[in-house]
Amino acid sequence: MQSLIFGLARAACPIGMGAMMWIMMRGRNKNTATADSQSPQQIEQLRAELDQLRADHATAALH
């Protein structure tokens, strides 16, 4: 009986790690589809922000 408990305890770690990896991989696939659909809007927003920062930096360099 003691060896059975020891064997279950030893198997718990690899089984738990496998379950966590499976859950994380499932979550990654869902997030990539959402991120791809928002990507063009986000790129435009970041480009506008970059242009604004460059303009502010150029203005600050002149003063």
N, C-alpha and C positions, 0 to 999 in steps of 0.2 A: 504494500500500500504506500509506503514511504517513497519507493522508487517511482511510482506512478505520479505522485504529487511533484517530485523533483523533475520528472520528465515534462509534466505540464508547465511548470515554472520556467524550465529551459526553453520550451517552445513558444512561450508567451511573447518574448522579445522579438524574434523574427516575424511572427505572425502579426504582431502589432505594428512593426515597421512596414511590412508589406501593405497592411490596411491603410496606414497613413500615406504611403506613396501613391496608392491607388486613388485615395480621396483627393490628394493634391493634384494629380494629373487630370482627374475629372473636372476640377474647378478651373484649371488652366484653359481647357478647351472652351468652356463657356465664356470666359473673359476675353479671349482673343476675338471672338465673333463680335462682341460689343465694341471693343476697342477699334476694330477695323472700320465699323460704320461711322464712328465719330472722328476718325483720323483727319479727313480733309478740313473739317471745320477747325479742329484744334491746331492744325498746321498753319492755317491762315491767321488765327488768333496769335499764335506764337511769332509769326513773321511780322505782324503789325506791332507787337510788343517789342521785338528786336529793333525794328525801324525807329520806334519812339526812343528806345534807350540809346541808340546810336546818335540820334538828333540831340538828345540831352547831353550826351558826352561831348559832342562837337561844340555845343554851346558853352559848356563848362570849360572846355579847353581854351576858348577864345577869351574868357574873362580872367 
